[in-house]
Each structure stands twice: as C-alpha cells, then as structure tokens.
Amino acid sequence: MTLNQPILNRLATHADLPGILRLQDANLRDNLTEEQQAQGFVTTPFTTAQLEQLIALTGLYVADQGGQIQGYTMSAGWDYFAQWPIFPFMIERLQRRQLFGTAITASNSFQYGPVCVAASLRGTGTFPRLFEAMRLDLAARFPVGITFINRTNRLSYGAHTKTLGMTVVEQFEFMDREYWALAFDTSRSVLKRTPT
C-alpha cells in the first residue's frame, strides 16, 4: 500500500474486522498515555461479535486505502446500542430536546459513533468524507443523528462541532464522567464545510 492511493469509504465486510480491531486497539483510551489521549481516542471497545452484528445491520463503515483500514465509524438504532447502559440513559434524556424544530425521539434518531481515523490521516478530510458516506445511507431512514463525546476529548469535540457542524443538545454525567450529547440533521451535507 502507498499513501497516495485513494481512500474508498464503504460499508464494512467481515474481511475488514482485523483491520478495524487493530485501529480500535491503537486508539482505545485505556491503551494511551495522557499525552496520546490529547490527540483523540475512542472509549468503547467493540468485540468481534458486536462488530459482526453491526455489519449485519449495515451500520459499520470503513475508510479503505489500498486494503488498509484507515478509519471506521458506526451507526445503528437505539435497540442495538441498548446493550451499553449509557445509551438508554442518553436517549431518555434527549427525548426532551429538539433539533431545528424536530423533536428527538427513539424512533426518528440513531446513534452515530464511535468514529476513529488513523492518526496519520487526521486533518486530511478523511473524517468528514467517511462521515458523509454514513450520513447519506442513514438519511432516508432517520432525520436526526445523535452522538456523544467525553468532555476530556477536546479534539473530537472540535472535529464534530467545527468540521461537521453538529449541535450540542445536552451535557450530562454518567458513571462519574462528563459528556456532551450532540445532534445533527441528516439532510445536511458536511462536505461544504472546511475539512479538518
């Protein structure tokens, strides 16, 4: 693989799982020093079985550069994410909120994330293009997308609010950690914004 090969953003297949797990492991908060965490991290480790479920739900996307997985993102309805306690807690709170006049509900919204891009490709536009591939697929089913970010992950917060233009709709605490909950209108493209 050479770095000048184009990146293909697409739905993941079972053949991508080793690359996704390698990238996850390299960016998992528990595996990073405090200094490394300042460059961004993912907090939730997904197992092979959980990733296989996402593939079956067509909710796992990858940035593939010549067969090398350089990024991934996940998306699914709240039923899938209910296996982690933070998600039922979050959607219960968010159902009291609105995004651009649309009431957020468990049926008209989905959970996006985590998202992870290889450190060498951050700031190259890889992240918004990967997000856009996912958004285009989900827009026909859901008008609202939701995500959450650990408040210590400033890099991710900037990428989601500045690069993607997401709106903070809630701040909450869960298991002694503080988070932002963000929402986005799935009908709006992010590619007109400046890539970060």
Summary of the structure (lengths in Angstrom):
residues: 196
radius of gyration: 15.7
end to end distance: 23.5
largest distance: 48.2
contacts: 596
relative contact order: 0.16
helix: 35%
strand: 30%
